[in-house]
Amino acid sequence: MLYAIISTDVENSLEKRLSVRPAHLQRLTQLKEQGRLVLAGPHPAIESNDPGAAGFTGSLVVAEFESLGAAQAWADADPYIGAGVYANVIVKPFKQVLP
């Protein structure tokens, strides 16, 4: 089943994000290589694909996991958690309708 992992950043998270971004992207790449990643990306703090110093306010990952518990465990192990980037993370089932 698909699960949405919806994360909200702490204030001024950009420096923390950048410090562990390679490890964060490596985990997403693994999901992609396994054919389980539907989409992933951050929420820019301003209306720009490159928000610069404004940074980001959170992230969204939609991916396939065998259970809610497995999706939660994957989210809990994100390097952004350990680095203090995320203030909170919500994991819930997701039903893709389109496309």
N, C-alpha and C positions, 0 to 999 in steps of 0.2 A: 504494500500500500504506500501511497505517497504521504509525506508529512511536510508541513510548513514549519520552518524554524525561524521565528521572528525575534530579532534581537534589538535591544535599545542600548545605545552607547551612554556612558557617563559623559559629563560635560568635559570639553577640551580633550577628547580622546585621541586626536590625530597622532601625536607623538607615540603613544602606546600602541596604536594600530600599526604604525610603520615599523615599530621594533620587532613585531612578530608576524607581519604580513606574509613573508615567504612560507612559514610553517602553516599558516592558515590556508594559503592557496594550495599547498602540497596536499592537504587533506581533501580539499575540494577536487583537485585533479584526480586523486584516487577514486573518488565517487564517480567522476566523469568516465574514467577508464573502465570502470566496472559497469557502465551503462545505467547508473542509478541516479545521476544528477539531471534534473529538469531545468533548473535555473538557479543562479546565485549572484548576489551583488549587494553593494552597499546603498544606503539612502543618503545622497548628498545633502548637506545642511542648507545649501542654496540651490536655486534652479540652474544647475550647471553640471555637465558630465565631469568637469574638472574643477571642483570647488576650492582648490588651493588650501589656504590656511583656514578656511571656514570648516573644512573637514566633513565628517559624516555624522549622522544621528542614529545609525543602526544598520542592520543587514537583514536580508531575506535569503533563505535557502529553501528550495523545494526539491526533495529527493526521495527515493524509494528506500524503505527500511522494512525489515521483517515484522516489526512491532513498534508501538509507541515507546515502549521501554528501550528498545534498541536506538530509536531516533533520539530519545532524551539522553541516553548514554553518550552517543556520538556528539551531541550538542554540548554536553557537560565537559567533554574532553577538548573542546576548541581552544587553541592557544590564546585567543582573545579573552577567554575567561580567566586564564592564569595571569595574563598581563593586566587585568583590571579594565579592559576596554568596555565590556558590557555591564550595564546596570542591572538588566534582567533579560531573560530568554524565555520565550513561550514556544512550546512544541505542541502541535496538534495535527490531527489527520487532515488531509487535503484531498479533495476530489477535483481533478482536472476535467473541465467541461470543454474549454476551447483553448488553443486550437487542437 
